[in-house]
Amino acid sequence: MKILFLESHPMWIHGLPNGLKELGHTVIISGPVSRENILDMISQYEPDLILSMGWTPEHSREKQPWIRDAARSAHIPLVYWSTEDPLHTKNFTLPLICTMQPDFVFTVTPSLCETYEKLGIKASHLDFGYHSNVHYHTEPYKKYSANIAVVANAYPEFIKQNPDVFRSESFKNLIMPLIENNIRVDFWGNHWERLGEQLGIPIPSDWIHGYLSYTKARKVYSSSKIVIGLQNCTDQLSQRTFEVLGSGGCLLTSDTEAVREKFSPDRDLIVSSSPEETIEKVKYYLKNTKQRETIKNNGMKAIKPHSYYYRAKEMIKVLVKRGIISSKIATGDKGKLINYKEVLEKKYNLHHVNLGDTLGQISVRYEIPLKKIMKINKFTSDKIYAGQIIKISKK
């Protein structure tokens, strides 16, 4: 089966597509989506299924109708995997579904399946996972070594507007007591200095390392003695839960029903439900290397059934059962990943549009007539947007 995967974000293009490839399917990764290149990819590859997921630049209000119209005109099933539930169901997922009108929705929140079905939207639960191409255990890196590490964005504005969400409780139980007791935590991710100030517990600047690219996160997980993983809800697991365990990290996370449903506390990972318990367990496991290593090894074994190979297998099974795709095309052959951007780079000289660029400026810069650029890209207007990839000329 040929699957068009409409995504460009590193967080998503390395996971599910690799699982689908392992099942024997051909996955075309779109890169930045435009009205024109969706049609080009459909025409060139004739996909049997179109997949979209998450909340990234490929889900802007402008792009949603392009995706809907392209899938409809080609009579190709469109499936959306909602990974922002339940925190952003009302403000993002439902408006997107209303506009994009996918044929099927997967959600990471089990309780929302019934909600979607009542709205006339076919839906099923699909959990996060991990893929060993990206998240695997490595030898420790000195640059990323830490006693206690956090890899996550702080989301100070969201926490401020939603103080009662479980993520706030998770933070207060797992991270705040360590900062208050001057137990060093090394943070990778955005806006931790703002969240610390907002909560009245400033985080020392030398504890904060800023943005870390998605594909480097495993280096922190493999190099730290303990990795703290915040949870957003009690009844579902965060994405990083799977990724930390897949990378051989010793995970400390919130003690929730979702964690206990899939993993055994103090065997596969460490859990805490209070500030006092966090302090106690951190001190214990930092002193006991053997116990930490045992938990790491058990965690890597426990996470294996949650790879994206099995998530992809589950997804295809559900889509066949619900009549979205035929069982005839659901079987795989020789799996392959096609990166559409790389295909274009072999044929064309490209320009990546930056904020403020105009087609006229680009025409002048490359000394190529505006009409010629519009023709090669099949543009019907000179309107462009940041992140777009434009063909300049053939190589």
C-alpha positions in Angstrom: 0.0 0.0 0.0 1.2 3.5 -0.8 0.6 6.1 2.0 1.0 9.8 1.7 2.1 11.2 5.1 1.4 14.9 5.2 4.0 16.1 7.7 7.4 17.9 8.1 8.0 17.9 11.8 10.9 15.8 13.1 8.8 14.7 16.0 6.4 12.8 13.7 8.3 11.8 10.5 10.6 9.4 12.3 7.9 7.4 14.2 4.8 6.0 12.5 6.2 6.2 9.0 9.0 3.9 10.0 6.5 1.5 11.6 4.4 1.5 8.4 7.6 0.9 6.3 8.4 -2.1 8.5 5.0 -3.5 7.7 5.9 -3.4 4.1 4.2 -0.2 3.0 5.6 2.6 0.9 5.3 5.9 2.8 5.8 9.3 1.0 6.7 12.0 3.5 5.5 15.3 2.2 7.6 17.8 3.9 6.1 21.3 4.0 2.6 21.1 2.4 1.3 23.5 -0.3 -1.8 23.5 -2.3 0.2 22.6 -5.4 2.5 19.9 -4.0 -0.3 17.9 -2.5 -1.8 17.6 -6.0 1.7 16.8 -7.4 2.3 14.0 -4.9 -1.1 12.5 -5.4 -0.6 12.6 -9.2 2.9 11.2 -9.1 2.5 8.5 -6.4 -1.2 7.6 -6.5 -1.5 6.9 -2.8 -4.1 4.5 -1.4 -4.3 6.4 1.9 -3.5 9.9 3.2 -2.4 10.4 6.8 -2.1 13.6 8.9 -1.3 13.9 12.6 -0.6 16.3 15.4 -0.5 20.0 15.5 2.3 21.4 13.4 2.7 24.0 10.6 1.1 21.5 8.3 -2.2 22.1 10.1 -2.6 25.8 9.6 -6.1 27.0 8.9 -5.0 27.8 5.3 -3.8 24.2 4.7 -6.7 22.3 6.2 -9.1 22.9 3.2 -6.3 22.2 0.8 -5.8 18.8 2.3 -9.6 18.1 2.4 -10.1 19.1 -1.2 -7.2 17.2 -2.5 -8.2 14.0 -0.8 -11.8 14.3 -1.9 -11.1 15.1 -5.5 -8.8 12.0 -5.7 -11.2 9.8 -3.8 -8.5 8.8 -1.3 -9.3 8.1 2.4 -8.0 10.8 4.7 -7.1 9.7 8.3 -6.2 12.1 11.1 -4.4 11.0 14.3 -5.2 13.5 17.1 -2.2 13.6 19.4 -3.3 16.9 21.2 -6.3 15.3 23.0 -7.6 16.0 25.5 -5.9 19.3 26.3 -6.7 20.9 23.0 -9.7 19.0 21.8 -12.1 22.0 21.9 -9.8 24.7 20.7 -7.9 22.7 18.0 -8.9 19.2 17.2 -12.7 19.7 16.8 -12.3 22.8 14.6 -9.7 21.0 12.5 -11.9 17.9 12.0 -14.8 20.2 11.1 -12.7 21.8 8.3 -10.6 18.8 7.1 -13.4 16.3 7.4 -11.2 13.2 7.7 -12.8 9.8 7.0 -11.4 8.5 10.3 -9.8 9.8 13.4 -7.4 8.1 15.8 -7.0 9.7 19.2 -4.5 9.2 22.1 -7.4 9.7 24.5 -9.6 6.5 24.9 -12.5 8.3 26.4 -12.9 10.6 23.4 -13.7 7.9 21.0 -17.3 7.8 22.1 -17.4 11.6 21.8 -16.2 11.6 18.3 -18.5 8.8 17.3 -21.6 10.7 18.7 -20.6 13.6 16.4 -20.7 11.2 13.4 -16.9 10.8 13.2 -15.5 7.3 13.0 -12.8 7.0 15.7 -10.6 4.7 17.6 -7.9 4.9 20.2 -4.2 4.7 19.2 -1.5 5.3 21.7 1.9 7.0 21.3 4.9 4.7 20.7 8.6 4.9 19.9 10.9 3.8 17.1 14.3 2.3 17.6 15.7 4.2 14.6 15.5 7.4 16.7 15.1 6.3 20.4 17.7 3.7 21.3 20.2 3.3 24.1 23.7 4.7 23.5 26.9 5.1 25.4 26.8 8.2 27.7 27.7 11.6 26.2 29.7 13.9 28.5 27.9 16.9 27.0 24.5 15.6 28.0 25.3 13.9 31.3 23.2 14.8 34.3 22.1 13.4 37.6 18.5 14.4 36.9 17.3 15.5 33.5 14.1 16.9 32.0 13.5 17.1 28.2 10.3 19.0 27.6 8.9 22.4 26.9 7.7 24.3 29.9 4.5 25.8 28.4 4.2 28.7 30.9 1.3 30.4 29.2 -0.7 27.1 29.1 0.0 26.4 32.7 -1.0 29.9 33.7 -4.3 29.7 31.8 -5.0 26.1 32.9 -3.7 25.8 36.5 -5.9 22.8 37.2 -4.6 20.5 34.5 -2.8 17.4 35.6 0.5 18.5 34.0 0.6 21.2 36.7 0.2 18.6 39.4 2.9 16.4 37.8 5.3 19.4 37.8 4.5 20.3 41.4 5.1 16.7 42.5 8.1 15.8 40.4 10.1 18.9 39.7 9.2 21.7 42.1 10.4 19.9 45.3 13.8 19.3 43.7 14.2 23.0 42.8 13.0 24.0 46.3 15.6 21.7 47.9 18.4 22.9 45.5 18.7 19.4 44.0 20.0 20.1 40.5 17.8 19.3 37.5 19.2 19.9 34.0 16.5 21.2 31.7 16.4 20.8 27.9 13.5 22.6 26.2 12.0 26.0 25.8 10.7 28.6 28.4 11.8 27.0 31.7 13.2 30.3 32.9 9.7 31.8 32.4 7.9 29.0 34.2 10.2 29.2 37.2 9.7 32.9 37.5 5.9 32.5 37.1 5.7 30.0 39.9 8.0 31.9 42.2 10.8 29.4 42.2 13.5 30.7 39.8 15.6 28.0 38.1 19.3 28.7 38.1 20.4 29.7 34.6 23.2 27.1 34.4 20.5 24.4 34.9 18.8 25.5 31.7 20.2 24.3 28.3 17.4 25.5 26.0 16.1 23.8 22.8 17.3 20.3 22.0 16.5 18.8 18.6 14.2 15.8 18.6 16.7 13.3 17.3 19.2 14.2 20.0 16.9 13.6 22.9 18.1 10.0 23.2 21.6 11.3 24.1 20.2 12.9 27.2 18.0 9.9 28.1 21.1 7.6 27.8 23.5 9.9 29.6 21.4 10.9 32.7 21.0 8.9 35.9 17.3 9.8 36.2 15.0 11.3 33.6 11.8 13.0 34.8 8.8 12.6 32.5 5.8 14.8 33.2 2.3 13.4 32.5 -0.5 15.4 31.0 -3.4 13.2 32.2 -4.0 10.3 34.6 -5.7 8.0 32.0 -3.1 8.3 29.1 0.6 8.3 28.7 2.7 11.1 27.3 4.8 10.6 24.2 8.1 10.9 26.1 7.2 8.0 28.4 7.7 5.7 25.5 10.7 7.5 24.1 12.6 7.7 27.4 12.1 4.0 28.1 13.0 3.1 24.4 16.2 5.0 24.9 17.2 3.1 28.0 16.5 6.0 30.4 15.7 5.5 34.1 12.3 7.2 34.1 10.7 9.0 37.1 7.1 9.9 36.4 3.8 10.4 38.0 2.0 7.5 39.6 -1.1 7.2 37.4 -3.5 4.5 36.3 -2.2 4.8 32.8 1.4 4.2 33.9 0.4 1.2 36.0 -1.7 -0.2 33.2 1.3 -0.7 31.0 4.3 -0.8 33.4 5.3 -2.0 36.8 6.5 0.7 39.2 10.0 0.2 40.7 10.6 -2.5 38.1 10.3 -0.8 34.7 10.3 2.8 35.9 10.0 4.9 39.1 6.8 6.6 40.1 5.9 9.3 42.6 2.6 10.8 43.8 3.9 13.5 46.2 6.8 15.9 46.6 8.0 13.9 49.6 8.1 10.7 47.7 10.0 12.3 44.9 12.7 13.6 47.2 13.0 10.2 48.9 13.2 8.2 45.6 15.6 10.6 43.9 18.0 10.3 46.8 17.7 6.5 46.9 18.2 5.9 43.2 21.0 8.4 42.8 22.9 6.4 45.4 22.0 2.9 44.1 23.5 2.4 40.6 22.7 -1.3 40.5 19.0 -0.7 41.1 18.9 2.1 38.4 20.6 -0.1 35.9 18.1 -2.9 36.6 15.2 -0.5 36.1 16.7 0.7 32.8 17.1 -2.8 31.4 13.5 -3.8 32.5 12.1 -0.6 31.0 13.7 -1.4 27.6 12.2 -4.9 27.7 8.7 -3.6 28.8 8.6 -1.0 26.0 9.2 -3.3 23.1 5.5 -4.1 22.5 4.9 -0.4 22.1 7.1 0.3 19.1 5.6 2.1 16.1 5.7 -1.2 14.2 2.9 -2.5 16.4 1.1 0.9 16.4 1.1 0.8 12.6 -0.1 -2.7 12.6 -3.0 -1.8 14.9 -3.8 1.3 12.8 -4.1 -0.7 9.5 -6.1 -3.5 11.3 -8.7 -0.9 12.5 -8.9 0.9 9.2 -9.7 -2.4 7.4 -12.2 -3.5 10.1 -14.0 -0.1 9.9 -14.2 -0.2 6.1 -11.8 2.7 5.5 -9.4 0.7 3.3 -9.7 -2.7 1.6 -8.0 -5.7 3.0 -6.6 -6.3 -0.5 -4.3 -3.2 -0.3 -3.6 -3.5 3.5 -1.0 -6.1 3.1 2.6 -4.9 2.7 5.4 -5.9 0.3 8.8 -4.3 0.4 8.6 -1.3 2.6 10.0 2.0 1.5 10.3 5.6 2.7 10.2 8.4 0.1 11.1 11.9 1.2 9.3 14.2 -1.3 11.6 17.1 -0.5 14.7 15.0 -1.3 13.1 13.9 -4.6 12.6 17.6 -5.5 16.2 18.5 -4.5 17.5 16.0 -7.0 15.5 17.6 -9.9 15.3 21.3 -9.0 17.1 24.2 -7.4 14.9 25.1 -4.5 14.1 28.1 -2.3 12.9 27.8 1.2 10.6 30.7 1.9 11.4 32.8 5.0 9.0 35.1 6.8 8.7 38.3 4.8 9.8 36.8 1.5 7.8 37.8 -1.6 7.7 36.0 -4.9 8.9 39.2 -6.6 11.9 39.4 -4.3 12.7 35.7 -5.0 12.4 36.4 -8.8 14.9 39.2 -8.5 17.3 37.3 -6.3 17.6 34.3 -8.7 17.3 36.5 -11.8 14.4 34.4 -13.1 11.2 35.9 -14.4 8.3 35.8 -12.0 6.0 34.2 -14.6 8.6 31.4 -15.1 8.7 30.6 -11.3 4.9 30.6 -11.2 4.7 28.3 -14.1 7.2 25.7 -12.8 5.4 25.7 -9.5 1.9 25.7 -11.1 1.0 28.8 -9.0 -2.2 30.6 -9.8 -1.2 33.6 -7.6 1.9 35.2 -6.3 0.9 34.5 -2.6 3.5 32.5 -0.7 4.1 31.8 3.0 7.0 31.0 5.4 8.1 27.4 5.3 7.1 26.8 1.7 9.5 25.1 -0.7 9.6 26.7 -4.1 11.1 25.3 -7.3 13.4 27.9 -8.9 14.7 26.0 -11.9 15.5 22.5 -13.2 19.0 21.2 -12.5 
